[in-house]
Amino acid sequence: MQKIILVTGSTDGIGFETAKRLVKEGHYVLLHGRNIDKLKKIEGLLSKIESTGRFESYVADLSIMSSVVQLAKEINEKHSHIDVLINNAGVYSTPKVITADDLDVRFAVNTLAPYLLTLNLLPLLSSGRVVNLSSAAQSSVDLDALKGLRRLSDGEAYAQSKLALTIWSQHLGFDCKEKGPMVVSVNPASMLGSKMVKDAFGVSGGDLSIGSDILVRAALSDEFSTASGLYFDNDIGQFSQPHPEALNEQKVQDIMMTIEATLAKITQ
């Protein structure tokens, strides 16, 4: 059965490979990118696939929270439901570290934008799934850095933003366990050959299909149907414990309160 699936950051890397795989399998894929020319190029590539799959595109800069809200509004206006949201878009390094909302771009794109997008799409996702692209790189979250008040190195900001993403995935997933949607975080595997890995580490990296395969499994397979609140580590091929901080109830509460307060300040 055809599913309606939104893949953020679908113009390159794991996001593109996932979107391509889903279109090939006959699904209706909502493509997202921040560059309209890249999106048109991807549309051209996908149009050559012989399949019953469909696609449409949305442009949004996920480093700007008002743009995230607008993206959700456009999808809400066009669709009465979506089956899966794959929060794939992510940033490791960029020349402009501070966003228009005075946030570190890693926390903005990797943590806050997917949370805000998910909340704004919840009415469409009640019986669906949310799959969040986490990472093996996770480290203790500096709340001031999350608020945009402290500058970190690229590696520190990325690892902390991915742990914060994993924590809100766990928190929201447990909260939605009975009513839906299913919310899970996934480390797609370390050092895959994405643009991010090439920019950060200067290596070509592994086969991107390893990452797209696990995202498609998380989006569609029975294996993940009861995985809400859990973390899947594709480096070991199984559900696992995230960073210890995600198991610290007080720190989880502090991080969730900081996420909510930061977004409230920006979007009020």
NORJOUR-V540049 format. One record per run of one state. SS is the DSSP state (helix for helix, strand for strand, loop for the rest). FROM is the first residue (numbers start at 0). TO is the last residue. If there is no record, write none. Layout:
ss:SS from:FROM to:TO
ss:SS from:FROM to:TO
//
This chain:
ss:loop from:0 to:2
ss:strand from:3 to:6
ss:loop from:7 to:11
ss:helix from:12 to:23
ss:loop from:24 to:26
ss:strand from:27 to:32
ss:loop from:33 to:34
ss:helix from:35 to:45
ss:loop from:46 to:52
ss:strand from:53 to:58
ss:loop from:59 to:63
ss:helix from:64 to:77
ss:loop from:78 to:82
ss:strand from:83 to:86
ss:loop from:87 to:96
ss:strand from:97 to:97
ss:loop from:98 to:102
ss:strand from:103 to:103
ss:helix from:104 to:123
ss:loop from:124 to:127
ss:strand from:128 to:132
ss:loop from:133 to:141
ss:helix from:142 to:146
ss:loop from:147 to:152
ss:helix from:153 to:174
ss:loop from:175 to:180
ss:strand from:181 to:186
ss:loop from:187 to:190
ss:strand from:191 to:191
ss:loop from:192 to:193
ss:helix from:194 to:200
ss:loop from:201 to:204
ss:strand from:205 to:205
ss:loop from:206 to:206
ss:helix from:207 to:219
ss:loop from:220 to:220
ss:helix from:221 to:223
ss:loop from:224 to:229
ss:strand from:230 to:232
ss:loop from:233 to:236
ss:strand from:237 to:239
ss:loop from:240 to:242
ss:helix from:243 to:246
ss:loop from:247 to:247
ss:helix from:248 to:266
ss:loop from:267 to:267
//
